[in-house]
Amino acid sequence: MDPTQLLKGVLDLAVLAILRDGDGYGYDVLRRLHLAGLDAVADASVYGTLRRLSKAGLLTSYVRPSNEGPHRRYYRLTKLGKDQLLASAKTWKAFADAMNDLIGEAV
Amino acid sequence: MTARTLQREANAYITAVRTALRDVPANERESAVRDVEANLADVIVDLAEDAHAGSLHDRLGTPDQYAAELRESAGYGPAPVPFTERLWGREVRWTNVILCTGIIAFAYGLYWAVTEFHTHAFWRTPEPLLDDPLYSMGPAVVTLAGAIFLAWAVKRGLPRSLSSWLSRDNLPTPVATIRRYAFWVLRGWSAIFTLDYLILGEGRLARWVSPGAGPVVPTEDPFVYLTHWALAIPLATAVTLSIVVGPSERSLGDWRIFPVIFNAILVFWVPLAWYFHFI
């Protein structure tokens, strides 16, 4: 099974969950996703997801200068983003539970 | 890989991603490209710290792949299908037609300029060239028209294979570096020979720059620049300029089509034409 295909469906939730723990810029969110075990996430997917979630009002952003290059755009969860995180997390847990029950005896 | 090489690779990468997103509204595209710049700055720091980390392409995929992922995750929608039409029963991609017209006109305009000025310089035409609008303005008009068509093709998006060829940056192996410097030296040499003998005629520039060189026999020998130390000054200047400008051409992305054609005329056509005496 290709994990990148699975990730596409849950990347929004993963990014929202990462930002629940604190504001972050694109590369920082990517690193935290990798540290969480989601190694297959590509750079462009994270940056694109952040832009789309921001446009949808789930995130706000602000810019801070960086010593290592261009300014960095930091993202923060909005109230709408927190609500979405909660709703998506419930959906995911129900889905994961059902899948775990289904395949539980196979592994 | 050195930080400088990586930065050069990053510049070409950013240009290629920008080109791949050309259908996205300008404000959104430039904002997204600023994200790409920030991303690449962080990746470069990581790559520079790790000697075995490979290139940007190894780490991020090709610019087209990066742009496709960004496009999908940001919700920009699929890339537009190239505009084609059926003409005389065959499918015609108009960007290719515009591109080919641009290449032919731009290259022929440059060729015409060299031959026209060469004829004037060689035969020492008594009337100034400007007296005949066809001969004075013709090369300029054709070159300009070619440049406009080329710019139009770049704006519409060059064919993917050509675009990635223009943006590619080979690994700096010793052989590649020597080949690249040899090309720049040849280009500088050809440029000064073209300007001095084929366009101005009889080494006027060389004599003006280096009056101490004594009488220069009117000749079309490109090796005349090695016969006297003073004649080496214009040669060294041209070669130095060529080498200084060389590395930045890689960061032009699709716009590199202009120097590529210019170089082709200068480095391949002029020496061939000179050798076979067809100018």
Interface residues (C-beta under 8 A of the other chain):
Chain A: L11 Y25 G26 Y27 A42 D43 A44 S45 V46 Y47 G48 T49 L50 R51 R52 K55 S66 E68 G69 P70 H71 R72 R73
Chain B: S31 A32 R34 D35 V36 E37 A38 N39 A41 D42 V43 I44 V45 L60 G61 Q65 Y66 A67 E69 L70 R71 E72 S73 A74 G75
